Amino acid sequence: MTIGRQDFRVGTAGLAIAGRLAANPAITVAVVEAGGFYEIDNGNGSVIPALAPLQHVGSLPNDTQPLIDWGFVTVPQAGANGPRMHYARGKTLGGSSARNYLAYHQGSVGSYHQQAEQVADDSYLFDNFLPYFQRSAILTTPNLEKRYPTNGTVEFNATSFDNSMGGPLQVYLNEAINTTSIVVYTNTLATKILFDANNTATGVSVQTGGLPYTLYTRHEIILSAGIFQSPQLLMISGIGPREISENQDIPIHADLPGVAKNLWDHIYYGVCFRVNIDTSSRLSNDPIYAAQAAENYTSNQTGPLTAVGAFIGFEKLPASYHKNLSASAQERLASKFPDDWPEIEYLIESAFDGYNTNYTAIDPNDGY
């Protein structure tokens, strides 16, 4: 089966690209998404701030929600004493960004300068990139009368945002749906990119509810399917390391050895301390408190459910600390990262984290 032709086909996480392209009435755009709208598929868990960190991001293989998560599980991790771990990835409109604790942050200034140098393109310099950051998020200033906890303080730089420019990922899509001819194929899995005799991408094989069909494009296919599915779809389609394609009897359209290589990710571990003030843990071990919190949230948007219950900070270690690192670590920091790159990220949580296995199941329920 074949369905129509659009000028552009856009993969799962490219909502900002899709929304901007669709604003041009001279072209047509289609978005292909294996998941759906997370606000519907995961309900309150993806909407209420305090519940956001609990949405199936633990390391236990069964801590997954198939409507918004791919359910990836790693091979045994020798460096962590051998367990297979759940690797949370967003299967939803907005991709993993839609599941990232409601958090938003930017890289260091030097990291964008480094990228600009690597690709010889000054448009990636931080000052040139800043307008796109400003248009990609909306700042809602806090109502201090409703602020929870009452002793919390917030500092922000209003010039980092431009509320007139559109807003976050889902706003891009919603605006495009309401004002343009964009077509969104939800719960639709892209299975292969199609090429003509000139190795030009012409369409995408997809499946919806097990029904296979083909979507064709007049101009371009923009692949934005995340760190795993983007290289996977490329290799299935014959773009990637030749030896992998040949081993799977896949016709080769481009021998690119770097596809699916060089993934970097950070480790995450922590310590827990019992404190004598209310934390988010109380929502799981005090039913009366939890019921009152729900009432406060629904009636006047106050209370602990209005806050994510965590905050993120980054630290650039003093140079004197580097001598405690191995020689290889020091060499990689000096050769791979810009001078202003922070080596440590802090995730401060107001709840019991344990071994990061399953946030909703590991709380000791001891009244704290």
C-alpha beads as a LAMMPS data file, in Angstrom:
LAMMPS data file: protein, C-alpha beads

368 atoms
367 bonds

1 atom types
1 bond types

-500.0 500.0 xlo xhi
-500.0 500.0 ylo yhi
-500.0 500.0 zlo zhi

Masses

1 110.0

Atoms # bond

1 1 1 0.000 0.000 0.000
2 1 1 1.217 3.518 -0.733
3 1 1 -0.152 6.706 0.746
4 1 1 0.317 10.107 -0.884
5 1 1 3.435 12.175 -1.198
6 1 1 4.691 14.940 1.055
7 1 1 7.608 17.259 0.434
8 1 1 9.279 16.215 3.698
9 1 1 9.062 13.108 5.894
10 1 1 10.256 13.688 9.463
11 1 1 11.235 11.036 12.027
12 1 1 10.205 10.662 15.638
13 1 1 11.916 13.459 17.581
14 1 1 12.057 16.207 14.967
15 1 1 8.989 18.123 16.087
16 1 1 10.743 21.474 16.065
17 1 1 11.938 20.853 12.500
18 1 1 8.535 19.612 11.417
19 1 1 6.718 22.570 12.944
20 1 1 9.005 25.130 11.324
21 1 1 8.861 23.445 7.920
22 1 1 5.090 23.125 8.039
23 1 1 4.761 26.879 8.618
24 1 1 5.680 27.309 4.960
25 1 1 2.384 26.881 3.063
26 1 1 4.255 25.992 -0.128
27 1 1 5.395 22.620 1.257
28 1 1 3.779 19.628 2.945
29 1 1 5.191 17.725 5.912
30 1 1 4.515 14.330 7.491
31 1 1 5.722 13.152 10.907
32 1 1 6.151 9.427 11.554
33 1 1 6.070 8.450 15.241
34 1 1 6.168 4.951 16.740
35 1 1 4.395 6.194 19.872
36 1 1 1.669 8.720 20.444
37 1 1 0.878 11.730 22.615
38 1 1 2.465 11.104 26.011
39 1 1 -0.140 13.268 27.762
40 1 1 -2.755 10.735 26.665
41 1 1 -0.776 7.491 26.720
42 1 1 0.751 8.103 30.167
43 1 1 -1.807 10.506 31.590
44 1 1 -1.001 12.263 34.860
45 1 1 2.423 10.634 35.024
46 1 1 3.642 12.794 32.167
47 1 1 1.782 15.960 33.154
48 1 1 1.960 16.401 36.934
49 1 1 5.464 17.725 37.791
50 1 1 6.078 15.661 40.942
51 1 1 5.317 12.437 39.074
52 1 1 7.681 13.136 36.165
53 1 1 10.826 11.606 37.753
54 1 1 8.949 8.368 38.494
55 1 1 8.016 7.500 34.927
56 1 1 9.733 4.180 34.286
57 1 1 13.369 5.264 34.138
58 1 1 14.759 2.814 36.698
59 1 1 17.412 0.243 35.868
60 1 1 15.284 -2.862 36.444
61 1 1 14.427 -4.439 33.062
62 1 1 10.712 -4.510 33.925
63 1 1 10.518 -0.821 34.884
64 1 1 9.021 0.202 31.572
65 1 1 5.783 1.593 30.165
66 1 1 5.342 0.248 26.614
67 1 1 3.151 3.161 25.482
68 1 1 5.950 5.705 26.040
69 1 1 9.134 3.627 26.417
70 1 1 10.957 1.257 24.066
71 1 1 11.809 -1.187 26.848
72 1 1 15.466 -1.487 25.846
73 1 1 17.604 -3.707 28.097
74 1 1 21.409 -3.721 27.979
75 1 1 23.757 -6.672 27.858
76 1 1 25.306 -7.516 31.256
77 1 1 27.322 -4.551 32.502
78 1 1 30.641 -5.787 33.866
79 1 1 31.505 -2.439 35.440
80 1 1 28.310 -2.547 37.533
81 1 1 28.771 -6.137 38.762
82 1 1 27.020 -7.755 35.831
83 1 1 23.342 -6.747 35.743
84 1 1 21.280 -6.219 32.622
85 1 1 19.765 -2.738 32.851
86 1 1 16.702 -1.011 31.486
87 1 1 17.850 1.813 29.174
88 1 1 14.958 4.280 29.132
89 1 1 14.215 5.803 25.728
90 1 1 11.150 7.822 24.740
91 1 1 8.697 6.183 22.341
92 1 1 6.431 9.201 22.090
93 1 1 6.044 12.505 20.291
94 1 1 8.976 14.537 21.546
95 1 1 11.154 11.459 22.030
96 1 1 13.334 11.141 25.115
97 1 1 13.210 14.921 25.625
98 1 1 9.539 14.459 26.505
99 1 1 10.539 12.112 29.340
100 1 1 13.548 13.940 30.773
101 1 1 12.177 14.842 34.231
102 1 1 10.642 18.034 32.785
103 1 1 14.258 19.288 32.702
104 1 1 15.753 21.662 30.159
105 1 1 19.334 22.855 29.948
106 1 1 21.956 23.924 27.450
107 1 1 25.585 22.982 26.904
108 1 1 28.547 25.135 27.830
109 1 1 29.541 28.039 25.598
110 1 1 32.791 26.296 24.742
111 1 1 31.032 23.132 23.607
112 1 1 29.247 25.019 20.838
113 1 1 32.464 26.735 19.806
114 1 1 34.109 23.323 19.614
115 1 1 31.295 22.004 17.446
116 1 1 31.552 25.016 15.151
117 1 1 35.247 24.362 14.701
118 1 1 34.734 20.662 14.022
119 1 1 32.268 21.281 11.196
120 1 1 33.740 24.625 10.049
121 1 1 30.392 26.382 10.460
122 1 1 30.123 29.499 12.636
123 1 1 26.347 29.168 12.835
124 1 1 26.991 26.685 15.655
125 1 1 28.768 29.274 17.800
126 1 1 26.847 29.836 21.034
127 1 1 25.925 33.457 20.294
128 1 1 24.573 32.433 16.899
129 1 1 22.745 29.456 18.355
130 1 1 21.214 31.356 21.275
131 1 1 18.192 32.705 19.337
132 1 1 17.115 29.122 18.644
133 1 1 17.384 28.245 22.316
134 1 1 15.337 31.322 23.137
135 1 1 12.552 30.303 20.797
136 1 1 12.535 26.669 21.926
137 1 1 11.169 27.196 25.437
138 1 1 8.637 29.378 27.211
139 1 1 9.397 30.926 30.601
140 1 1 6.495 30.932 33.034
141 1 1 7.643 33.043 35.967
142 1 1 6.886 31.487 39.369
143 1 1 3.947 32.551 41.462
144 1 1 5.762 32.939 44.773
145 1 1 2.493 32.821 46.723
146 1 1 1.969 29.278 45.476
147 1 1 5.609 28.266 45.549
148 1 1 6.322 24.914 47.196
149 1 1 8.180 24.589 49.461
150 1 1 7.606 28.029 50.887
151 1 1 11.309 28.561 51.574
152 1 1 12.268 27.756 47.973
153 1 1 13.896 30.473 45.897
154 1 1 14.238 30.602 42.153
155 1 1 16.714 32.574 40.090
156 1 1 16.437 32.762 36.333
157 1 1 17.648 34.802 33.414
158 1 1 14.599 36.039 31.524
159 1 1 16.744 37.017 28.526
160 1 1 17.378 33.312 27.882
161 1 1 13.792 32.945 26.683
162 1 1 11.676 34.545 23.998
163 1 1 8.049 33.749 24.741
164 1 1 6.918 35.199 21.431
165 1 1 8.672 32.548 19.376
166 1 1 6.515 29.461 19.861
167 1 1 7.503 27.321 22.784
168 1 1 8.609 23.797 23.637
169 1 1 8.532 20.674 21.498
170 1 1 4.907 19.719 21.936
171 1 1 3.782 23.314 21.380
172 1 1 5.533 23.286 18.009
173 1 1 3.482 20.275 16.963
174 1 1 0.168 21.410 18.396
175 1 1 0.499 24.785 16.704
176 1 1 1.374 23.111 13.412
177 1 1 -1.591 20.704 13.664
178 1 1 -3.957 23.611 14.239
179 1 1 -2.564 25.984 11.626
180 1 1 -0.891 23.977 8.846
181 1 1 -1.417 20.948 6.612
182 1 1 1.030 18.779 8.590
183 1 1 0.138 15.067 8.804
184 1 1 1.140 13.067 11.899
185 1 1 1.259 9.273 11.741
186 1 1 1.158 8.154 15.384
187 1 1 1.746 4.572 16.547
188 1 1 3.519 4.059 13.228
189 1 1 6.883 2.304 13.030
190 1 1 9.352 3.232 10.300
191 1 1 10.990 0.007 9.107
192 1 1 13.141 1.045 6.131
193 1 1 14.193 4.021 4.035
194 1 1 13.696 3.459 0.309
195 1 1 16.122 4.585 -2.412
196 1 1 15.957 4.893 -6.176
197 1 1 18.624 3.836 -8.670
198 1 1 20.566 7.041 -7.964
199 1 1 20.707 6.312 -4.211
200 1 1 18.263 9.146 -3.545
201 1 1 15.864 8.559 -0.654
202 1 1 12.328 8.462 -2.033
203 1 1 10.166 7.063 0.748
204 1 1 9.788 5.155 3.993
205 1 1 8.325 1.722 4.650
206 1 1 6.158 1.890 7.766
207 1 1 3.719 -0.203 9.791
208 1 1 0.631 0.893 11.710
209 1 1 -1.061 -1.761 13.801
210 1 1 0.826 -4.418 11.861
211 1 1 -0.341 -3.063 8.493
212 1 1 2.628 -2.336 6.203
213 1 1 2.539 0.509 3.699
214 1 1 4.818 3.073 2.079
215 1 1 5.029 6.828 2.458
216 1 1 6.749 8.672 -0.406
217 1 1 8.401 12.068 -0.438
218 1 1 8.921 14.634 -3.171
219 1 1 11.984 16.216 -1.601
220 1 1 13.601 14.947 1.610
221 1 1 13.421 12.487 4.469
222 1 1 14.679 13.888 7.766
223 1 1 15.718 11.113 10.147
224 1 1 15.450 12.079 13.806
225 1 1 14.811 8.825 15.639
226 1 1 17.214 9.014 18.570
227 1 1 20.628 7.586 19.383
228 1 1 19.591 3.961 18.809
229 1 1 16.875 3.984 16.173
230 1 1 18.526 6.512 13.862
231 1 1 21.609 4.347 13.222
232 1 1 19.484 1.195 13.309
233 1 1 17.165 2.505 10.594
234 1 1 20.132 3.688 8.555
235 1 1 21.794 0.263 8.722
236 1 1 18.565 -1.593 7.932
237 1 1 18.304 0.660 4.895
238 1 1 21.857 -0.008 3.721
239 1 1 23.694 2.996 5.160
240 1 1 26.462 2.096 7.578
241 1 1 29.452 -0.221 8.006
242 1 1 29.770 -2.475 4.971
243 1 1 30.565 -5.608 6.981
244 1 1 27.345 -5.332 9.002
245 1 1 25.207 -4.823 5.896
246 1 1 26.844 -7.749 4.105
247 1 1 26.438 -10.054 7.102
248 1 1 22.706 -9.311 7.071
249 1 1 22.369 -9.490 3.267
250 1 1 21.334 -5.841 3.112
251 1 1 22.080 -4.006 -0.173
252 1 1 24.604 -1.234 0.489
253 1 1 23.741 2.319 -0.508
254 1 1 26.560 3.999 1.430
255 1 1 29.500 2.446 3.284
256 1 1 29.784 4.676 6.373
257 1 1 31.874 2.963 9.082
258 1 1 31.001 5.582 11.710
259 1 1 27.272 4.771 11.822
260 1 1 26.265 3.254 15.210
261 1 1 29.713 3.922 16.676
262 1 1 31.104 6.120 19.450
263 1 1 28.121 6.308 21.793
264 1 1 29.020 8.213 24.967
265 1 1 26.822 8.232 28.044
266 1 1 27.422 9.093 31.679
267 1 1 27.165 6.860 34.723
268 1 1 24.636 7.637 37.442
269 1 1 24.983 6.740 41.089
270 1 1 24.197 8.387 44.363
271 1 1 23.913 8.322 48.123
272 1 1 20.840 8.779 50.313
273 1 1 20.448 10.541 53.635
274 1 1 17.444 10.530 55.948
275 1 1 16.256 14.065 56.767
276 1 1 13.708 15.406 59.240
277 1 1 11.622 17.458 56.791
278 1 1 8.908 16.440 54.334
279 1 1 10.199 15.029 51.054
280 1 1 8.561 13.527 48.006
281 1 1 8.828 10.106 49.664
282 1 1 5.950 11.059 51.930
283 1 1 3.630 10.957 48.927
284 1 1 4.184 7.197 48.717
285 1 1 4.069 6.303 52.419
286 1 1 1.395 8.629 53.831
287 1 1 -2.021 8.163 52.133
288 1 1 -3.636 11.084 53.940
289 1 1 -0.799 13.414 52.934
290 1 1 -0.973 12.152 49.341
291 1 1 -4.740 12.723 49.184
292 1 1 -4.360 16.283 50.490
293 1 1 -1.583 16.937 47.972
294 1 1 -3.854 15.759 45.142
295 1 1 -6.646 18.022 46.388
296 1 1 -4.318 21.037 46.590
297 1 1 -3.008 20.379 43.082
298 1 1 -6.411 20.000 41.429
299 1 1 -8.177 22.785 43.304
300 1 1 -5.645 25.617 43.352
301 1 1 -2.376 24.332 41.839
302 1 1 -0.420 24.363 45.092
303 1 1 1.461 21.818 47.170
304 1 1 4.154 19.194 46.593
305 1 1 2.715 17.863 43.311
306 1 1 3.508 21.176 41.619
307 1 1 7.276 20.654 41.971
308 1 1 9.446 18.079 40.216
309 1 1 11.173 17.262 43.499
310 1 1 14.702 17.492 42.150
311 1 1 17.139 19.937 40.639
312 1 1 20.228 19.646 38.483
313 1 1 23.580 21.352 38.839
314 1 1 26.925 21.081 37.065
315 1 1 30.439 21.665 38.390
316 1 1 33.734 22.373 36.696
317 1 1 36.338 20.866 38.990
318 1 1 39.242 23.070 40.082
319 1 1 42.393 22.230 38.139
320 1 1 44.079 20.978 41.312
321 1 1 41.569 18.112 41.516
322 1 1 42.565 16.791 38.102
323 1 1 45.789 15.364 39.513
324 1 1 43.672 12.761 41.324
325 1 1 42.408 11.411 38.011
326 1 1 44.185 8.764 35.962
327 1 1 46.577 9.897 33.268
328 1 1 44.230 8.593 30.564
329 1 1 41.263 10.479 32.055
330 1 1 43.269 13.692 32.180
331 1 1 44.374 13.227 28.579
332 1 1 40.808 12.633 27.354
333 1 1 39.456 15.644 29.241
334 1 1 42.146 17.826 27.732
335 1 1 41.792 16.526 24.178
336 1 1 38.053 15.819 23.848
337 1 1 36.315 18.576 25.779
338 1 1 36.420 22.400 25.832
339 1 1 37.975 24.227 28.759
340 1 1 34.608 25.178 30.295
341 1 1 33.150 21.653 30.203
342 1 1 31.863 20.531 33.655
343 1 1 33.068 17.109 34.741
344 1 1 30.318 16.481 37.305
345 1 1 26.528 16.652 37.192
346 1 1 24.563 16.736 40.430
347 1 1 20.988 15.478 40.585
348 1 1 19.580 16.433 43.984
349 1 1 16.375 14.527 44.735
350 1 1 13.907 14.870 47.590
351 1 1 13.094 11.163 47.677
352 1 1 14.687 7.768 48.267
353 1 1 16.689 6.752 45.206
354 1 1 18.253 3.516 46.417
355 1 1 20.012 1.714 43.575
356 1 1 18.019 3.511 40.886
357 1 1 16.094 0.308 40.199
358 1 1 12.408 1.281 40.395
359 1 1 11.549 4.570 42.045
360 1 1 7.954 3.681 42.851
361 1 1 8.767 0.318 44.440
362 1 1 11.981 0.840 46.433
363 1 1 10.904 3.475 48.955
364 1 1 11.368 2.003 52.465
365 1 1 8.006 3.446 53.581
366 1 1 9.463 4.224 56.980
367 1 1 7.589 7.477 57.503
368 1 1 10.326 9.816 56.204

Bonds

1 1 1 2
2 1 2 3
3 1 3 4
4 1 4 5
5 1 5 6
6 1 6 7
7 1 7 8
8 1 8 9
9 1 9 10
10 1 10 11
11 1 11 12
12 1 12 13
13 1 13 14
14 1 14 15
15 1 15 16
16 1 16 17
17 1 17 18
18 1 18 19
19 1 19 20
20 1 20 21
21 1 21 22
22 1 22 23
23 1 23 24
24 1 24 25
25 1 25 26
26 1 26 27
27 1 27 28
28 1 28 29
29 1 29 30
30 1 30 31
31 1 31 32
32 1 32 33
33 1 33 34
34 1 34 35
35 1 35 36
36 1 36 37
37 1 37 38
38 1 38 39
39 1 39 40
40 1 40 41
41 1 41 42
42 1 42 43
43 1 43 44
44 1 44 45
45 1 45 46
46 1 46 47
47 1 47 48
48 1 48 49
49 1 49 50
50 1 50 51
51 1 51 52
52 1 52 53
53 1 53 54
54 1 54 55
55 1 55 56
56 1 56 57
57 1 57 58
58 1 58 59
59 1 59 60
60 1 60 61
61 1 61 62
62 1 62 63
63 1 63 64
64 1 64 65
65 1 65 66
66 1 66 67
67 1 67 68
68 1 68 69
69 1 69 70
70 1 70 71
71 1 71 72
72 1 72 73
73 1 73 74
74 1 74 75
75 1 75 76
76 1 76 77
77 1 77 78
78 1 78 79
79 1 79 80
80 1 80 81
81 1 81 82
82 1 82 83
83 1 83 84
84 1 84 85
85 1 85 86
86 1 86 87
87 1 87 88
88 1 88 89
89 1 89 90
90 1 90 91
91 1 91 92
92 1 92 93
93 1 93 94
94 1 94 95
95 1 95 96
96 1 96 97
97 1 97 98
98 1 98 99
99 1 99 100
100 1 100 101
101 1 101 102
102 1 102 103
103 1 103 104
104 1 104 105
105 1 105 106
106 1 106 107
107 1 107 108
108 1 108 109
109 1 109 110
110 1 110 111
111 1 111 112
112 1 112 113
113 1 113 114
114 1 114 115
115 1 115 116
116 1 116 117
117 1 117 118
118 1 118 119
119 1 119 120
120 1 120 121
121 1 121 122
122 1 122 123
123 1 123 124
124 1 124 125
125 1 125 126
126 1 126 127
127 1 127 128
128 1 128 129
129 1 129 130
130 1 130 131
131 1 131 132
132 1 132 133
133 1 133 134
134 1 134 135
135 1 135 136
136 1 136 137
137 1 137 138
138 1 138 139
139 1 139 140
140 1 140 141
141 1 141 142
142 1 142 143
143 1 143 144
144 1 144 145
145 1 145 146
146 1 146 147
147 1 147 148
148 1 148 149
149 1 149 150
150 1 150 151
151 1 151 152
152 1 152 153
153 1 153 154
154 1 154 155
155 1 155 156
156 1 156 157
157 1 157 158
158 1 158 159
159 1 159 160
160 1 160 161
161 1 161 162
162 1 162 163
163 1 163 164
164 1 164 165
165 1 165 166
166 1 166 167
167 1 167 168
168 1 168 169
169 1 169 170
170 1 170 171
171 1 171 172
172 1 172 173
173 1 173 174
174 1 174 175
175 1 175 176
176 1 176 177
177 1 177 178
178 1 178 179
179 1 179 180
180 1 180 181
181 1 181 182
182 1 182 183
183 1 183 184
184 1 184 185
185 1 185 186
186 1 186 187
187 1 187 188
188 1 188 189
189 1 189 190
190 1 190 191
191 1 191 192
192 1 192 193
193 1 193 194
194 1 194 195
195 1 195 196
196 1 196 197
197 1 197 198
198 1 198 199
199 1 199 200
200 1 200 201
201 1 201 202
202 1 202 203
203 1 203 204
204 1 204 205
205 1 205 206
206 1 206 207
207 1 207 208
208 1 208 209
209 1 209 210
210 1 210 211
211 1 211 212
212 1 212 213
213 1 213 214
214 1 214 215
215 1 215 216
216 1 216 217
217 1 217 218
218 1 218 219
219 1 219 220
220 1 220 221
221 1 221 222
222 1 222 223
223 1 223 224
224 1 224 225
225 1 225 226
226 1 226 227
227 1 227 228
228 1 228 229
229 1 229 230
230 1 230 231
231 1 231 232
232 1 232 233
233 1 233 234
234 1 234 235
235 1 235 236
236 1 236 237
237 1 237 238
238 1 238 239
239 1 239 240
240 1 240 241
241 1 241 242
242 1 242 243
243 1 243 244
244 1 244 245
245 1 245 246
246 1 246 247
247 1 247 248
248 1 248 249
249 1 249 250
250 1 250 251
251 1 251 252
252 1 252 253
253 1 253 254
254 1 254 255
255 1 255 256
256 1 256 257
257 1 257 258
258 1 258 259
259 1 259 260
260 1 260 261
261 1 261 262
262 1 262 263
263 1 263 264
264 1 264 265
265 1 265 266
266 1 266 267
267 1 267 268
268 1 268 269
269 1 269 270
270 1 270 271
271 1 271 272
272 1 272 273
273 1 273 274
274 1 274 275
275 1 275 276
276 1 276 277
277 1 277 278
278 1 278 279
279 1 279 280
280 1 280 281
281 1 281 282
282 1 282 283
283 1 283 284
284 1 284 285
285 1 285 286
286 1 286 287
287 1 287 288
288 1 288 289
289 1 289 290
290 1 290 291
291 1 291 292
292 1 292 293
293 1 293 294
294 1 294 295
295 1 295 296
296 1 296 297
297 1 297 298
298 1 298 299
299 1 299 300
300 1 300 301
301 1 301 302
302 1 302 303
303 1 303 304
304 1 304 305
305 1 305 306
306 1 306 307
307 1 307 308
308 1 308 309
309 1 309 310
310 1 310 311
311 1 311 312
312 1 312 313
313 1 313 314
314 1 314 315
315 1 315 316
316 1 316 317
317 1 317 318
318 1 318 319
319 1 319 320
320 1 320 321
321 1 321 322
322 1 322 323
323 1 323 324
324 1 324 325
325 1 325 326
326 1 326 327
327 1 327 328
328 1 328 329
329 1 329 330
330 1 330 331
331 1 331 332
332 1 332 333
333 1 333 334
334 1 334 335
335 1 335 336
336 1 336 337
337 1 337 338
338 1 338 339
339 1 339 340
340 1 340 341
341 1 341 342
342 1 342 343
343 1 343 344
344 1 344 345
345 1 345 346
346 1 346 347
347 1 347 348
348 1 348 349
349 1 349 350
350 1 350 351
351 1 351 352
352 1 352 353
353 1 353 354
354 1 354 355
355 1 355 356
356 1 356 357
357 1 357 358
358 1 358 359
359 1 359 360
360 1 360 361
361 1 361 362
362 1 362 363
363 1 363 364
364 1 364 365
365 1 365 366
366 1 366 367
367 1 367 368
